[in-house]
Structure formats: structure tokens, C-alpha cells
Amino acid sequence: MNNTMEYKGYVGSIEFSERDGVFFGKVQGIRSLISYEGTNASELIADFHGAVDDYLAFCKEEGHAPETAYKGSLNVRLGSELHKRAAIYAISQQQSLNSFIEEAVRDKLTAVNA
């Protein structure tokens, strides 16, 4: 089961509260809190789309750019030993540490989706 959905480039989580009998979620990858809910899948999707549309309209009204999720840059903490091993491996392959990590992540995701 996929616990995310996407709309206009924004990824939203999907969770369920048994106690309240409601599906809910929030937009991932940005600092602004954009949340939504629904009592069934159709309501959840509609509220997610509405929340994103409302956020984009608010940003336009306020005259500032909406946050962009997953810009392609992140800070990864590996621990000193793993960092050292990765750097040495990248050097031995005549590539940058960044390109090695990008390749490793791509390979892992390709294997998962195969």
C-alpha cells in the first residue's frame, strides 16, 4: 500500500486515526504546515487538492513564492567512519562523493522498484 499521494508537485502523507475514524495527512518536504483530512479516500484526496490550491493562492495573494519540496539538495549525516569509507571509494572510482552517493541512492531505488 502506498501511503502518499501527489498533486501539483507536492507529496502528501496518508494516515488513519482509528479513534476518530478519519484519514488525515500533511504535505511533506516543506516547512509550511498544510494538513487535510477526510472520512474516506475521495474526501481525503479532495481535501488534499484543496489544501494545496489554498496554499498556492495564499502565497500568490501575499506576493511570495510557495515553498518547493525536494529541491535536490540535502544534508546527510553518515557518521565519520562511513563518510571516510564512502569518500575513499569515490576517489578510487574517480568520482565525487556527491556523484557516488547519488548513484548509490539511484541503484537502491531501482532495485526496490524492480
ZALUMTI-980132 format. One record per residue (C-alpha): x, y, z; residue number from 1. Coordinates in pm, whole numbers. Each point is the difference from the previous one (the first is absolute). Layout:
<sites>
+--------+--------+--------+------+
!     xx !     yy !     zz ! segu !
+--------+--------+--------+------+
!      X !      Y !      Z !  NUM !
...
+--------+--------+--------+------+
</sites>
This chain:
<sites>
+--------+--------+--------+------+
!     xx !     yy !     zz ! segu !
+--------+--------+--------+------+
!      0 !      0 !      0 !    1 !
!    130 !    344 !    -93 !    2 !
!    -36 !    248 !    288 !    3 !
!     56 !    312 !   -206 !    4 !
!   -173 !    193 !   -275 !    5 !
!    119 !    276 !   -232 !    6 !
!   -159 !    316 !   -137 !    7 !
!    163 !    295 !   -180 !    8 !
!    344 !   -120 !    106 !    9 !
!    -89 !    -32 !    370 !   10 !
!      9 !   -335 !    178 !   11 !
!   -251 !    -65 !    275 !   12 !
!     -1 !   -269 !    266 !   13 !
!   -298 !   -228 !     65 !   14 !
!    -76 !   -111 !    353 !   15 !
!   -306 !   -134 !    181 !   16 !
!   -130 !     68 !    349 !   17 !
!   -199 !   -300 !    117 !   18 !
!   -121 !    195 !    303 !   19 !
!   -140 !    285 !   -210 !   20 !
!    -89 !   -210 !   -305 !   21 !
!    169 !    247 !   -233 !   22 !
!    279 !     -3 !   -257 !   23 !
!    244 !    291 !     29 !   24 !
!    337 !    118 !   -118 !   25 !
!    233 !    289 !    -64 !   26 !
!    214 !    122 !   -287 !   27 !
!    352 !   -136 !     29 !   28 !
!    334 !    164 !    -78 !   29 !
!    -88 !    362 !     82 !   30 !
!      1 !    203 !    320 !   31 !
!   -352 !    138 !    -36 !   32 !
!   -266 !   -213 !    166 !   33 !
!   -260 !   -103 !   -255 !   34 !
!   -235 !   -262 !    141 !   35 !
!   -317 !   -166 !   -125 !   36 !
!   -247 !   -271 !     96 !   37 !
!   -299 !   -201 !   -116 !   38 !
!   -224 !   -283 !    112 !   39 !
!     74 !   -198 !   -318 !   40 !
!    255 !     -5 !   -282 !   41 !
!   -195 !    234 !   -227 !   42 !
!    -40 !    261 !    274 !   43 !
!    367 !    -29 !     96 !   44 !
!    116 !     54 !   -358 !   45 !
!   -238 !    293 !    -50 !   46 !
!    111 !    166 !    324 !   47 !
!    368 !    -57 !    -89 !   48 !
!    -50 !    165 !   -339 !   49 !
!   -196 !    284 !    159 !   50 !
!    267 !     56 !    268 !   51 !
!    276 !     21 !   -262 !   52 !
!   -209 !    234 !   -217 !   53 !
!    -76 !    219 !    304 !   54 !
!    371 !     13 !     90 !   55 !
!     97 !    102 !   -354 !   56 !
!   -275 !    266 !    -10 !   57 !
!    110 !    135 !    340 !   58 !
!    361 !     25 !   -117 !   59 !
!   -113 !    187 !   -312 !   60 !
!   -213 !    240 !    206 !   61 !
!    289 !     66 !    240 !   62 !
!    242 !     48 !   -289 !   63 !
!    251 !   -265 !     97 !   64 !
!    115 !   -316 !   -171 !   65 !
!   -144 !   -327 !    131 !   66 !
!    247 !   -240 !    153 !   67 !
!    137 !   -264 !   -232 !   68 !
!     27 !   -352 !    132 !   69 !
!    300 !   -217 !    -77 !   70 !
!    225 !    253 !   -171 !   71 !
!    274 !   -257 !    -58 !   72 !
!    227 !    109 !    282 !   73 !
!     18 !   -162 !    342 !   74 !
!    230 !    -36 !    296 !   75 !
!     81 !   -363 !     83 !   76 !
!    164 !   -108 !    325 !   77 !
!    193 !   -322 !    -50 !   78 !
!    225 !    -21 !    302 !   79 !
!    373 !     53 !    -36 !   80 !
!    100 !   -357 !    -89 !   81 !
!   -263 !    -46 !   -272 !   82 !
!     78 !    349 !   -134 !   83 !
!    370 !    -92 !    -22 !   84 !
!    -71 !   -334 !   -171 !   85 !
!   -235 !    161 !   -250 !   86 !
!    251 !    276 !    -81 !   87 !
!    284 !   -249 !    -51 !   88 !
!   -219 !   -216 !   -224 !   89 !
!   -111 !    302 !   -207 !   90 !
!    362 !    110 !    -45 !   91 !
!     99 !   -351 !   -108 !   92 !
!   -278 !     11 !   -263 !   93 !
!    109 !    346 !   -116 !   94 !
!   -329 !    161 !     91 !   95 !
!   -118 !    256 !    250 !   96 !
!   -151 !   -107 !    328 !   97 !
!   -323 !    168 !   -107 !   98 !
!    -22 !   -199 !   -325 !   99 !
!     80 !   -323 !    186 !  100 !
!   -281 !     59 !    251 !  101 !
!   -242 !     97 !   -278 !  102 !
!     89 !   -320 !   -188 !  103 !
!    -39 !   -214 !    312 !  104 !
!   -345 !    145 !     76 !  105 !
!   -110 !    -41 !   -363 !  106 !
!    121 !   -363 !     -4 !  107 !
!   -180 !    -78 !    326 !  108 !
!   -327 !    153 !   -121 !  109 !
!     27 !   -182 !   -335 !  110 !
!     47 !   -330 !    186 !  111 !
!   -299 !     71 !    226 !  112 !
!   -225 !     85 !   -295 !  113 !
!    112 !   -298 !   -211 !  114 !
+--------+--------+--------+------+
</sites>
